[in-house]
Amino acid sequence: MRSMTGWQNISRWRILAQWLVLVWCVLLGVQFALFVRYYENGGQGAYHARPPGVEGFLPIGALVSLKAWITSGYIDPVHPAALVLFVTFLALALLARKSFCSWICPVGTLEEGLWKLGRKLFKRNFRIWTWLDILLRFTKYVLLLFFAKLVLLDMPVAALHGFLNSPYWKIADVRMLHFFTDMSQTSLVVIFILALLSVAYQNFWCRYLCPYGALLGLFSFFSPLRIFRQTAPCTGCGRCSQVCPAQIPVAEKTVVRTVECTGCLTCVSNCPEPEALQISVWKRPLPAWGFALLVVLLFSGGVMLGKATGHWQTNLTPAGYRQLVPLADRLGF
């Protein structure tokens, strides 16, 4: 039996990374709310700088921006950080599986907290019937297909530029903020129901409904990183399958290729046998710290590259915010 201290520490580092990112997102939201309030109050009170990181919550607009960049070389100057973060997360999926979902995503962090709460309350998490589970998992791909068709197929180049230069897009981050600060009763009910379902069922939103996760999963399929199970040292205890948050039957596979794998390393950290289960690059084992370092470097590197190339801060002027912020809730597209 091996000492699992090293892998347990990596699991703790992953959880720490999740909650640090969640706290960072909350702080970004508070700072952005103070920035918006300054303009809602007509420039009265203390001014707070706008944090570009909030654009990470604009994935649909980022997809539009990505298509505009690919088809015409145009990089949106209004919300450039949205494109930078979107491309960074795609690169993460391509090189380090769906590590965004298990190491960075604040929604994933909350989901994990909810199903762990459910496990404490009920001593277990419930399982949906296999046939229904498979059917429901297609839902996130249907949602992804809807958005992909809307943006990638139905929007010509002129429409892309029209959207990216519209008042609606310029103030999309403010509208996103108002969704959270002035939530409708319907939204509250839906979120409450999803939270309850996430307490009972592991990662209900992520597993069945998140189109972002579906997209990253498709990219992760081409990642050189895989979980490999060596049959010789494996005792067949099944612990890896039991603890997998994505419900992957790891113990029945020699290589985990499924797009559901998030690279959380929970299976590896709980394996009691040395070298029985490892994350590897083309069958070459990668140290635990190496995978964590790869995730950190890809994420921070994408942000730093965006800043270094001048594609991070918005070009919308204070005069533009003074004009558009008071009209945010009346702007549509």
Secondary structure, 3 states (H helix, E strand, C coil): CCCCHHHHHHHHHHHHHHHHHHHHHHHHHHHHHHHHHHHHCCCCCCCCCCCHHHHHHCHHHHHHHHHHHHHHCCCCCCCHHHHHHHHHHHHHHHHHCCHHHHHHCHHHHHHHHHHHHHHHHHCCCCCCCHHHHHHHHHHHHHHHHHHHHHHHHCCCHHHHHHHHCCHHHHCHHHHHHHHHHCCCHHHHHHHHHHHHHHHHCCCHHHHHCCHHHHHHHHHHCCCCEEEEECCCCCCCCCHHHHHCCCCCCHHHCCEECCCCCCCCCHHHHCCCCCCCEEEEECCEECCHHHHHHHHHHHHHHHHHHHHHCCCCCCCCCHHHHHHHHHHHHHCCC
